Amino acid sequence: MSTPLPADAAPICSARGCRAPAEWALRWNNPRLHTADRRKTWLACADHRSSLGDFLDARGFLREVTPLAGSPTLDW
C-alpha cells in the first residue's frame, strides 16, 4: 500500500523506482477498459518520457504527451 503524498508535494516520475521531479504528463486509456473520453495519467521526468511513452504506445494506449505545467486535471 502506498502512502499518499502531501498536497504541496512536487509530482514525481511514474517510472518504477524513480524519484525525479515530473516534467511531462502522458495521457492514456485502455480502450477495452475505459470510455473513449477517459484519460489516465502517468507522469514522467525527462529521462523516462520516452520509455514510458513507448510502453503505452506499443499497446495502443498513448493519447497525448503534454508538459506537466500545461496538463489538464490529473486522473490517477
Number of C-alpha atoms within 10 A of each C-alpha: 3 4 5 7 9 7 7 6 8 10 17 17 23 21 18 7 7 14 12 17 15 24 19 23 26 23 23 22 19 17 12 8 8 12 10 10 8 13 20 17 21 23 25 28 22 12 14 20 21 12 12 19 21 14 12 19 14 9 9 13 19 21 15 13 18 14 13 17 10 9 14 11 7 13 10 8
